[in-house]
Amino acid sequence: MVALVIVLAVVVVLAVGAAVWFYLRERRSRQLREHFGPEYDRAVRDTGDTRRAERELAARQERVERLQIRPLSAADRDRFADAWRRTQAQFVDDPTAAIRSADELIGDAMQKRGYPVGDFETRAADLSVDHPTVVSNYRAAHAIAMSSAQGGASTEDLRKAMVHYRALFDELVGIPQEAQR
């Protein structure tokens, strides 16, 4: 009888432990999915495995938490906004050069905010933690910029790239909506 009670207690403890483990795992998945949005789906698609994608996304979060990301000062925001206006104006005469300028401006703003400015994939991964809704814009704009560098982008493609860069720029630099008007 005592052995049966011990076996039942062990089974109950294991069942409760498994339920808690599954609950915590599902909660973590839900939190990552809610935080990263479309970037979560992209990571799952790219890795081919939900658990591996979640480990990668969690590692991104940990990495970015260790960085000294800071908001821009009002003076820096104004300086970047002026540079963006010049870049947009440049698009009329030289769309390809404007795309290069927009990409450089994004890199400068990232660096000023405290993001390390390494290779593109690392920059995009870092941005995905704090700006998950617009990192896809960054990827799309970068792909068009790369195509443009090889002579394979139309003016319409370049216009789309500028729109994508603008969405990221506005969020990264923190230009208030009323200032954009």
Backbone as a chain_set.jsonl record, in Angstrom:
{"seq": "MVALVIVLAVVVVLAVGAAVWFYLRERRSRQLREHFGPEYDRAVRDTGDTRRAERELAARQERVERLQIRPLSAADRDRFADAWRRTQAQFVDDPTAAIRSADELIGDAMQKRGYPVGDFETRAADLSVDHPTVVSNYRAAHAIAMSSAQGGASTEDLRKAMVHYRALFDELVGIPQEAQR", "coords": {"N": [[0.806, -1.192, 0.0], [1.917, 1.284, 0.805], [3.893, 1.547, -1.092], [2.36, 1.877, -3.383], [1.168, 4.359, -2.862], [3.448, 5.969, -2.882], [4.277, 5.644, -5.545], [2.055, 6.754, -6.869], [2.239, 9.38, -5.892], [4.671, 10.164, -7.006], [3.987, 10.002, -9.728], [2.001, 11.979, -9.825], [3.506, 14.25, -9.12], [5.312, 14.3, -11.291], [3.473, 14.671, -13.378], [2.378, 17.182, -12.724], [4.717, 18.686, -12.86], [5.334, 18.384, -15.603], [3.097, 19.626, -16.713], [3.442, 22.259, -15.798], [5.861, 22.838, -17.091], [5.091, 22.657, -19.816], [3.188, 24.713, -19.841], [4.778, 27.0, -19.242], [6.513, 26.957, -21.428], [4.699, 27.351, -23.546], [3.729, 29.872, -22.838], [6.045, 31.401, -23.107], [6.45, 31.121, -25.863], [4.142, 32.425, -26.806], [4.582, 35.029, -25.838], [6.92, 35.737, -27.268], [5.912, 35.556, -29.883], [3.946, 37.556, -29.819], [5.521, 39.806, -29.27], [7.458, 39.943, -31.379], [5.942, 39.694, -33.687], [5.471, 39.697, -37.179], [8.137, 39.094, -37.568], [8.638, 36.914, -35.972], [7.313, 34.859, -37.345], [8.848, 34.888, -39.665], [11.352, 34.104, -38.652], [10.767, 31.494, -37.809], [10.125, 30.373, -40.281], [12.594, 30.695, -41.629], [14.394, 29.179, -40.056], [13.138, 26.756, -39.954], [12.233, 25.454, -37.77], [10.364, 25.712, -34.898], [11.211, 25.827, -32.174], [13.974, 26.284, -32.409], [13.909, 28.744, -33.721], [12.684, 30.294, -31.741], [14.65, 30.176, -29.745], [16.641, 31.617, -31.061], [15.398, 34.155, -31.331], [15.044, 34.819, -28.632], [17.711, 34.965, -27.898], [18.471, 37.173, -29.403], [17.013, 39.158, -28.063], [18.284, 39.11, -25.554], [20.863, 39.88, -26.296], [20.444, 42.512, -27.288], [19.458, 43.711, -25.004], [21.771, 43.976, -23.52], [23.062, 45.987, -24.81], [23.704, 49.519, -25.047], [21.293, 51.103, -25.755], [19.84, 54.116, -26.664], [17.612, 56.944, -26.613], [17.425, 59.51, -29.132], [18.723, 62.821, -28.844], [16.935, 65.949, -28.918], [18.228, 67.729, -30.618], [19.777, 65.969, -32.178], [17.707, 64.511, -33.385], [16.549, 66.538, -34.929], [18.697, 67.122, -36.624], [18.975, 64.68, -37.99], [16.444, 64.581, -39.193], [16.608, 66.775, -40.935], [18.655, 65.844, -42.606], [17.331, 63.67, -43.691], [15.323, 64.944, -45.183], [16.899, 66.182, -47.136], [17.891, 63.914, -48.382], [15.538, 62.785, -49.415], [14.871, 64.815, -51.227], [16.985, 64.562, -52.966], [16.301, 62.282, -54.272], [14.745, 62.904, -56.502], [16.509, 63.816, -58.52], [18.55, 61.885, -58.535], [17.857, 58.884, -57.992], [19.156, 56.438, -57.308], [21.462, 57.222, -55.895], [20.185, 58.477, -53.793], [18.99, 56.334, -52.495], [21.258, 54.99, -51.572], [22.157, 56.982, -49.821], [20.013, 57.059, -48.014], [20.228, 54.525, -46.846], [22.728, 54.776, -45.606], [22.126, 56.822, -43.84], [20.277, 55.598, -42.15], [22.005, 53.729, -40.969], [23.754, 55.53, -39.654], [21.98, 56.729, -37.828], [21.285, 54.49, -36.322], [23.75, 53.866, -35.177], [24.225, 56.184, -33.651], [22.202, 55.904, -31.8], [23.135, 53.765, -30.396], [23.247, 51.198, -31.35], [25.191, 48.462, -32.487], [26.988, 48.621, -35.517], [27.276, 46.421, -37.604], [27.404, 43.806, -39.936], [24.72, 43.562, -42.361], [22.682, 41.641, -41.7], [23.021, 41.289, -38.941], [22.471, 43.884, -38.04], [19.776, 44.084, -38.82], [18.681, 42.017, -37.275], [19.182, 43.0, -34.681], [17.636, 45.351, -34.754], [15.136, 44.208, -34.962], [14.341, 43.543, -32.422], [13.588, 45.865, -30.954], [12.109, 47.182, -32.848], [10.09, 45.573, -34.247], [7.983, 45.709, -36.081], [8.754, 47.195, -38.268], [11.095, 46.165, -39.239], [10.929, 44.439, -41.353], [10.489, 46.19, -43.416], [12.992, 47.365, -43.571], [14.528, 45.209, -44.432], [13.352, 44.759, -46.951], [13.88, 47.211, -48.245], [16.655, 47.152, -48.223], [17.168, 44.93, -49.843], [16.246, 45.886, -52.29], [18.032, 47.999, -52.6], [20.417, 46.572, -52.882], [19.873, 45.244, -55.267], [19.66, 47.462, -56.901], [22.276, 48.381, -56.863], [23.418, 46.582, -58.529], [22.318, 47.259, -60.854], [19.706, 46.419, -61.271], [17.224, 47.52, -60.524], [14.176, 49.192, -60.867], [12.904, 52.579, -61.264], [10.517, 52.715, -59.899], [10.861, 50.592, -58.107], [12.938, 51.684, -56.591], [11.597, 53.854, -55.499], [9.814, 52.511, -53.825], [11.673, 51.428, -52.079], [12.572, 53.766, -50.815], [10.24, 54.471, -49.453], [10.042, 52.312, -47.701], [12.463, 52.623, -46.259], [11.852, 55.063, -45.097], [9.762, 54.465, -43.303], [11.118, 52.913, -41.388], [13.065, 54.795, -40.641], [11.508, 56.878, -39.482], [10.514, 55.584, -37.191], [12.866, 54.76, -35.931], [14.323, 57.126, -35.51], [12.447, 58.603, -34.219], [10.68, 60.667, -34.957], [8.197, 62.915, -34.226], [4.733, 62.635, -35.145], [3.374, 65.057, -35.751], [5.482, 66.704, -36.446], [6.308, 65.62, -38.824], [4.452, 66.444, -40.65]], "CA": [[0.0, 0.0, 0.0], [2.814, 2.433, 0.884], [4.56, 1.635, -2.394], [1.371, 2.426, -4.323], [1.043, 5.785, -2.552], [4.681, 6.607, -3.352], [4.22, 5.646, -7.004], [1.045, 7.747, -7.247], [2.782, 10.701, -5.585], [5.682, 10.446, -8.029], [3.266, 10.238, -10.976], [1.348, 13.285, -9.697], [4.566, 15.267, -9.171], [5.775, 14.352, -12.68], [2.41, 15.255, -14.204], [2.329, 18.612, -12.418], [5.951, 19.266, -13.428], [5.184, 18.438, -17.059], [2.089, 20.649, -17.023], [4.08, 23.561, -15.582], [6.852, 23.005, -18.156], [4.354, 22.966, -21.049], [2.584, 26.037, -19.691], [5.831, 28.009, -19.353], [6.984, 26.948, -22.81], [3.669, 27.979, -24.376], [3.7, 31.296, -22.49], [7.223, 32.007, -23.741], [6.158, 31.181, -27.303], [3.124, 33.462, -27.015], [5.225, 36.326, -25.623], [7.798, 36.006, -28.409], [5.057, 35.772, -31.048], [3.322, 38.881, -29.683], [6.541, 40.861, -29.33], [8.135, 40.023, -32.671], [4.973, 39.761, -34.782], [5.867, 39.033, -38.418], [9.528, 38.631, -37.46], [8.543, 35.571, -35.394], [6.984, 33.949, -38.453], [10.018, 34.853, -40.55], [12.387, 33.301, -37.997], [10.336, 30.095, -37.883], [10.261, 29.955, -41.685], [14.013, 30.614, -41.988], [15.076, 28.092, -39.352], [12.424, 25.503, -40.192], [11.947, 24.813, -36.489], [9.836, 26.715, -33.967], [12.057, 25.937, -30.97], [15.236, 26.927, -32.793], [13.588, 30.153, -33.99], [12.457, 30.95, -30.455], [15.96, 30.354, -29.098], [17.322, 32.712, -31.759], [14.742, 35.406, -30.975], [15.372, 35.104, -27.236], [19.119, 35.386, -27.881], [18.478, 38.563, -29.893], [16.556, 40.02, -26.973], [19.347, 39.18, -24.545], [21.968, 40.66, -26.86], [20.065, 43.922, -27.365], [19.347, 44.206, -23.627], [23.124, 44.303, -23.04], [23.531, 47.177, -25.512], [23.33, 50.803, -24.44], [20.406, 51.782, -26.703], [19.341, 55.341, -26.053], [16.878, 57.808, -27.546], [18.187, 60.636, -29.662], [18.412, 64.142, -28.304], [16.139, 66.764, -29.844], [19.147, 68.271, -31.63], [20.1, 64.877, -33.107], [16.497, 64.237, -34.178], [16.435, 67.603, -35.926], [19.782, 66.947, -37.599], [18.622, 63.545, -38.838], [15.272, 64.96, -39.993], [17.119, 67.617, -42.031], [19.388, 64.97, -43.53], [16.333, 62.877, -44.42], [14.688, 65.807, -46.189], [17.863, 66.324, -48.242], [17.93, 62.62, -49.079], [14.312, 62.683, -50.216], [14.982, 65.764, -52.345], [17.975, 63.999, -53.875], [15.667, 61.199, -55.028], [14.229, 63.434, -57.769], [17.583, 63.904, -59.507], [19.404, 60.701, -58.558], [17.236, 57.91, -57.087], [20.114, 55.442, -56.836], [22.28, 57.854, -54.861], [19.305, 58.74, -52.651], [18.836, 55.063, -51.781], [22.513, 54.798, -50.825], [22.152, 57.956, -48.727], [19.024, 56.628, -47.022], [20.801, 53.388, -46.126], [23.778, 55.314, -44.739], [21.477, 57.605, -42.791], [19.745, 54.615, -41.191], [23.171, 53.238, -40.224], [24.218, 56.598, -38.758], [21.012, 56.867, -36.736], [21.441, 53.316, -35.466], [24.994, 54.013, -34.422], [24.025, 57.265, -32.678], [21.327, 55.38, -30.744], [23.862, 52.772, -29.62], [23.268, 49.883, -31.987], [26.426, 48.192, -33.215], [26.705, 48.679, -36.947], [28.053, 45.401, -38.279], [26.822, 43.386, -41.211], [23.299, 43.865, -42.486], [21.827, 40.692, -40.978], [23.123, 41.592, -37.515], [21.723, 45.131, -37.825], [18.344, 43.773, -38.921], [18.318, 41.221, -36.093], [19.143, 43.903, -33.528], [16.468, 46.233, -34.9], [13.893, 43.454, -34.809], [13.969, 43.461, -31.01], [12.895, 47.086, -30.552], [11.287, 47.699, -33.958], [9.717, 44.381, -35.009], [6.99, 45.936, -37.128], [9.338, 47.846, -39.444], [12.334, 45.541, -39.697], [10.677, 43.868, -42.679], [10.715, 47.305, -44.348], [14.44, 47.508, -43.706], [14.991, 44.103, -45.282], [12.868, 44.995, -48.32], [14.634, 48.337, -48.794], [18.039, 46.711, -48.436], [17.172, 44.047, -51.019], [16.131, 46.752, -53.468], [19.303, 48.725, -52.712], [21.404, 45.626, -53.429], [19.501, 45.061, -56.668], [19.995, 48.713, -57.575], [23.736, 48.439, -57.004], [23.763, 45.71, -59.656], [21.601, 47.759, -62.023], [18.475, 45.665, -61.498], [16.05, 48.093, -59.864], [13.501, 50.265, -61.61], [12.626, 53.773, -60.468], [9.422, 52.358, -58.986], [11.474, 49.81, -57.034], [13.679, 52.615, -55.741], [10.59, 54.613, -54.741], [9.356, 51.619, -52.758], [12.755, 51.349, -51.097], [12.533, 55.002, -50.024], [9.083, 54.384, -48.552], [10.433, 51.354, -46.654], [13.46, 53.275, -45.408], [11.188, 56.137, -44.346], [9.032, 53.866, -42.177], [12.11, 52.581, -40.367], [13.679, 56.038, -40.191], [10.595, 57.57, -38.576], [10.452, 54.879, -35.92], [14.205, 54.728, -35.336], [14.711, 58.472, -35.093], [11.415, 59.076, -33.303], [10.124, 61.933, -35.407], [6.772, 62.974, -33.884], [3.839, 62.716, -36.301], [3.073, 66.448, -36.114], [6.676, 67.284, -37.077], [6.414, 65.088, -40.171], [3.567, 67.223, -41.501]], "C": [[0.86, 1.272, 0.0], [3.506, 2.629, -0.465], [3.61, 2.238, -3.432], [1.2, 3.937, -4.118], [2.264, 6.536, -3.065], [4.67, 6.703, -4.874], [3.212, 6.694, -7.496], [1.555, 9.167, -6.996], [3.816, 11.106, -6.629], [5.007, 10.769, -9.361], [2.605, 11.612, -10.944], [2.382, 14.399, -9.806], [5.09, 15.41, -10.601], [4.734, 14.999, -13.589], [2.31, 16.759, -13.966], [3.555, 19.309, -13.008], [5.854, 19.399, -14.939], [4.177, 19.519, -17.459], [2.684, 22.045, -16.861], [5.078, 23.831, -16.698], [6.166, 23.372, -19.476], [3.725, 24.353, -20.989], [3.632, 27.135, -19.882], [6.362, 28.094, -20.786], [5.983, 27.637, -23.738], [3.586, 29.473, -24.098], [4.88, 32.028, -23.133], [6.994, 32.151, -25.249], [5.174, 32.304, -27.604], [3.74, 34.856, -26.851], [6.138, 36.685, -26.792], [6.974, 36.321, -29.655], [4.421, 37.162, -30.996], [4.347, 39.999, -29.83], [7.094, 41.033, -30.739], [7.18, 40.08, -33.857], [5.445, 39.019, -36.018], [7.307, 38.502, -38.388], [9.587, 37.232, -36.846], [8.296, 34.562, -36.506], [8.165, 33.806, -39.406], [11.113, 33.965, -39.951], [12.033, 31.814, -38.041], [10.523, 29.564, -39.3], [11.738, 29.76, -42.056], [14.734, 29.45, -41.317], [14.425, 26.739, -39.61], [12.024, 24.804, -38.913], [11.532, 25.88, -35.473], [10.758, 26.898, -32.77], [13.377, 26.628, -31.289], [15.006, 28.416, -33.06], [13.379, 30.901, -32.673], [13.748, 31.141, -29.679], [16.715, 31.514, -29.729], [16.718, 34.063, -31.376], [15.048, 35.798, -29.525], [16.828, 35.561, -27.112], [19.257, 36.811, -28.398], [18.084, 39.518, -28.772], [17.648, 40.195, -25.924], [20.507, 40.038, -25.042], [21.644, 42.151, -26.837], [19.905, 44.516, -25.96], [20.708, 44.611, -23.072], [23.686, 45.559, -23.718], [23.061, 48.435, -24.778], [22.49, 51.608, -25.443], [19.795, 52.991, -25.99], [18.532, 56.131, -27.083], [17.786, 58.928, -28.032], [17.791, 61.916, -28.933], [17.575, 64.886, -29.342], [17.021, 67.316, -30.955], [19.522, 67.197, -32.65], [18.901, 64.53, -33.977], [16.343, 65.28, -35.278], [17.486, 67.453, -37.021], [19.457, 65.789, -38.544], [17.424, 63.866, -39.724], [15.696, 65.832, -41.173], [17.846, 66.774, -43.074], [18.409, 64.119, -44.34], [15.656, 63.711, -45.503], [15.618, 66.011, -47.39], [17.932, 65.035, -49.064], [16.694, 62.438, -49.941], [14.365, 63.619, -51.42], [15.953, 65.236, -53.395], [17.355, 62.934, -54.776], [15.2, 61.667, -56.403], [15.307, 63.403, -58.855], [18.406, 62.624, -59.636], [18.866, 59.659, -57.573], [18.228, 56.897, -56.508], [20.984, 56.012, -55.719], [21.44, 58.131, -53.613], [19.104, 57.472, -51.827], [20.096, 54.773, -50.967], [22.558, 55.739, -49.622], [21.184, 57.548, -47.623], [19.573, 55.476, -46.186], [21.888, 53.864, -45.158], [23.183, 56.09, -43.572], [20.876, 56.694, -41.722], [20.891, 54.083, -40.339], [23.694, 54.27, -39.237], [23.285, 56.758, -37.559], [21.11, 55.687, -35.778], [22.668, 53.472, -34.574], [24.845, 55.083, -33.333], [23.153, 56.79, -31.52], [21.996, 54.305, -29.908], [23.844, 51.367, -30.175], [24.636, 49.671, -32.617], [26.11, 48.109, -34.705], [27.638, 47.703, -37.658], [27.443, 45.082, -39.626], [25.309, 43.589, -41.184], [22.432, 42.936, -41.648], [21.858, 40.94, -39.473], [22.354, 42.863, -37.186], [20.223, 44.855, -37.843], [17.879, 42.97, -37.704], [18.217, 42.103, -34.857], [17.919, 44.817, -33.588], [15.163, 45.494, -34.635], [13.431, 43.372, -33.359], [13.14, 44.676, -30.599], [11.942, 47.621, -31.615], [10.799, 46.539, -34.841], [8.755, 44.635, -36.154], [7.589, 46.558, -38.38], [10.626, 47.195, -39.931], [12.146, 44.875, -41.06], [10.836, 44.947, -43.752], [12.203, 47.477, -44.616], [14.994, 46.422, -44.626], [14.581, 44.333, -46.741], [13.657, 46.124, -48.977], [16.068, 47.923, -49.103], [18.138, 45.817, -49.676], [17.079, 44.868, -52.305], [17.426, 47.519, -53.686], [20.388, 47.821, -53.302], [21.132, 45.379, -54.911], [19.875, 46.289, -57.482], [21.5, 48.823, -57.826], [24.213, 47.584, -58.173], [22.999, 46.11, -60.911], [20.273, 47.097, -62.282], [17.241, 46.228, -60.842], [15.479, 49.222, -60.716], [13.316, 51.471, -60.694], [11.498, 53.5, -59.481], [9.947, 51.513, -57.826], [12.197, 50.729, -56.05], [12.728, 53.477, -54.905], [10.072, 53.782, -53.573], [10.415, 51.502, -51.666], [12.764, 52.591, -50.21], [11.379, 54.981, -49.026], [9.409, 53.439, -47.389], [11.454, 51.982, -45.7], [12.797, 54.344, -44.537], [10.445, 55.585, -43.137], [9.988, 53.513, -41.043], [12.715, 53.849, -39.785], [12.792, 56.744, -39.167], [10.55, 56.902, -37.208], [11.802, 54.919, -35.202], [14.601, 56.088, -34.764], [13.682, 59.053, -34.123], [10.882, 60.436, -33.666], [8.637, 61.949, -35.044], [5.921, 63.187, -35.134], [3.568, 64.157, -36.717], [4.268, 67.123, -36.787], [6.819, 66.797, -38.515], [5.548, 65.89, -41.134], [4.237, 68.541, -41.781]], "O": [[0.562, 2.223, -0.722], [3.679, 3.761, -0.919], [4.036, 3.032, -4.271], [1.1, 4.694, -5.083], [2.131, 7.624, -3.624], [5.02, 7.744, -5.43], [3.497, 7.435, -8.438], [1.321, 10.06, -7.81], [3.838, 12.251, -7.081], [5.411, 11.707, -10.048], [2.646, 12.337, -11.938], [2.159, 15.386, -10.508], [5.292, 16.529, -11.073], [5.08, 15.787, -14.47], [2.172, 17.526, -14.919], [3.444, 20.39, -13.586], [6.25, 20.422, -15.497], [4.389, 20.24, -18.435], [2.453, 22.919, -17.697], [5.137, 24.951, -17.205], [6.604, 24.287, -20.172], [3.732, 25.084, -21.979], [3.391, 28.099, -20.609], [6.627, 29.186, -21.289], [6.372, 28.413, -24.611], [3.393, 30.263, -25.023], [4.729, 33.139, -23.64], [7.311, 33.186, -25.833], [5.363, 33.053, -28.563], [3.451, 35.759, -27.637], [6.126, 37.826, -27.255], [7.298, 37.246, -30.399], [4.365, 37.863, -32.007], [4.065, 41.025, -30.448], [7.187, 42.156, -31.236], [7.591, 40.486, -34.944], [5.786, 37.839, -35.935], [7.64, 37.563, -39.111], [10.485, 36.452, -37.164], [8.979, 33.542, -36.599], [8.442, 32.71, -39.895], [11.728, 33.169, -40.661], [12.899, 30.974, -38.283], [11.013, 28.453, -39.5], [12.092, 28.782, -42.714], [15.586, 28.807, -41.93], [15.075, 25.699, -39.498], [11.526, 23.678, -38.953], [12.27, 26.834, -35.226], [11.054, 28.032, -32.394], [13.843, 27.466, -30.517], [15.82, 29.251, -32.666], [13.854, 32.026, -32.519], [13.925, 32.166, -29.019], [17.352, 32.302, -29.03], [17.455, 35.017, -31.124], [15.281, 36.97, -29.23], [17.138, 36.444, -26.311], [20.074, 37.578, -27.887], [18.726, 40.546, -28.555], [17.901, 41.309, -25.463], [21.064, 40.832, -24.285], [22.47, 42.962, -26.417], [20.187, 45.696, -25.753], [20.784, 45.507, -22.231], [24.673, 46.128, -23.252], [22.122, 48.389, -23.983], [22.919, 52.659, -25.919], [19.304, 52.891, -24.866], [18.751, 55.995, -28.286], [18.795, 59.244, -27.401], [16.66, 62.06, -28.47], [17.519, 64.49, -30.506], [16.603, 67.364, -32.112], [19.581, 67.474, -33.848], [19.053, 64.281, -35.173], [16.043, 64.943, -36.423], [17.193, 67.636, -38.203], [19.642, 65.903, -39.756], [17.392, 63.464, -40.887], [15.201, 65.654, -42.286], [17.67, 66.971, -44.277], [18.625, 63.875, -45.527], [15.443, 63.232, -46.616], [15.162, 66.01, -48.534], [18.021, 65.073, -50.291], [16.795, 61.984, -51.081], [13.945, 63.245, -52.515], [15.751, 65.451, -54.59], [17.815, 62.708, -55.895], [15.255, 60.904, -57.366], [15.034, 63.005, -59.988], [18.903, 62.31, -60.717], [19.357, 59.558, -56.449], [18.134, 56.543, -55.333], [21.213, 55.347, -54.709], [21.944, 58.029, -52.495], [19.054, 57.53, -50.598], [20.012, 54.36, -49.811], [22.954, 55.334, -48.53], [21.495, 57.675, -46.439], [19.405, 55.45, -44.967], [21.953, 53.401, -44.02], [23.683, 56.018, -42.449], [20.959, 56.989, -40.53], [20.765, 53.995, -39.118], [24.04, 53.927, -38.107], [23.737, 56.905, -36.423], [21.028, 55.861, -34.562], [22.612, 53.234, -33.368], [25.302, 54.885, -32.207], [23.342, 57.224, -30.384], [21.504, 53.957, -28.834], [24.364, 50.442, -29.551], [25.19, 50.592, -33.217], [25.07, 47.578, -35.095], [28.651, 48.097, -38.235], [27.021, 45.973, -40.363], [24.705, 43.763, -40.125], [21.53, 43.403, -40.952], [20.834, 40.813, -38.803], [21.66, 42.923, -36.171], [19.487, 45.336, -36.982], [16.799, 43.222, -37.169], [17.276, 41.973, -34.073], [17.247, 45.027, -32.578], [14.199, 46.08, -34.143], [12.248, 43.153, -33.1], [12.097, 44.526, -29.961], [11.063, 48.427, -31.311], [11.064, 46.523, -36.043], [8.712, 43.856, -37.107], [6.995, 46.462, -39.454], [11.192, 47.628, -40.934], [13.097, 44.76, -41.833], [11.267, 44.656, -44.868], [12.618, 47.705, -45.752], [15.828, 46.693, -45.491], [15.379, 44.123, -47.654], [14.057, 46.009, -50.135], [16.623, 48.307, -50.133], [19.079, 45.935, -50.46], [17.758, 44.573, -53.289], [17.872, 47.677, -54.823], [21.184, 48.264, -54.129], [22.063, 45.315, -55.714], [20.349, 46.175, -58.613], [21.933, 49.3, -58.874], [25.279, 47.829, -58.739], [23.023, 45.395, -61.913], [19.747, 47.188, -63.391], [16.283, 45.488, -60.617], [16.205, 50.083, -61.212], [13.548, 51.385, -59.488], [11.52, 53.998, -58.356], [9.522, 51.697, -56.685], [12.081, 50.572, -54.834], [13.015, 53.791, -53.75], [9.912, 54.291, -52.464], [10.095, 51.481, -50.478], [12.943, 52.489, -48.996], [11.529, 55.424, -47.887], [9.09, 53.731, -46.237], [11.318, 51.879, -44.481], [13.152, 54.504, -43.369], [10.494, 56.177, -42.059], [9.702, 53.781, -39.876], [12.863, 53.966, -38.569], [13.267, 57.159, -38.11], [10.548, 57.582, -36.181], [11.852, 55.095, -33.985], [15.147, 56.175, -33.664], [14.017, 59.903, -33.298], [10.653, 61.272, -32.793], [7.886, 61.088, -35.503], [6.354, 63.852, -36.076], [3.536, 64.456, -37.91], [4.086, 68.02, -37.611], [7.399, 67.499, -39.343], [5.879, 66.003, -42.315], [3.678, 69.38, -42.487]]}, "num_chains": 1, "name": "protein.A"}
